[in-house]
Amino acid sequence: MFWLTFTLHLFIGSTLAGTAIIAALVMGYDTVSNLLIAAGAGFVLAVPASVMLAKTLTKLR
C-alpha cells in the first residue's frame, strides 16, 4: 500500500500545490515566500487525501 500511497501523493500533491499557487496569485499574494507557503500547504494537505484514497482503492480489490 505504501507504493500506491506514494504514487497517489505525487499526483494529488502536485495538483493541490498548483491549485494553491493559482489561488494565491489570484488573491494578489505574488511574493516568493507566499507562493512557497501555498505550494507547501497544498503538498502537505495531499498526504491525508492520498492515504484515504489508497485505503479505499485497496478495499475495492
Steps between C-alpha positions, in 0.01 A plus 500: 500500500799729551578520128138571414487778760832640378387500137167659585676763709717599206196571286268641765778707658601667179136570414420654838825697506430641155145587597620674816757701303236612250266596784778699668579682176134583442473643853802721437760317710776505242818494707724195499447424868121503464516273196728255679265491797205432268687223319611343828149513640360328194769233514441435872121489459544230239635253758167416668318509168737248342491272806119495503485438126756219520303332780182527298664359189651205687160417653348483152749236391 
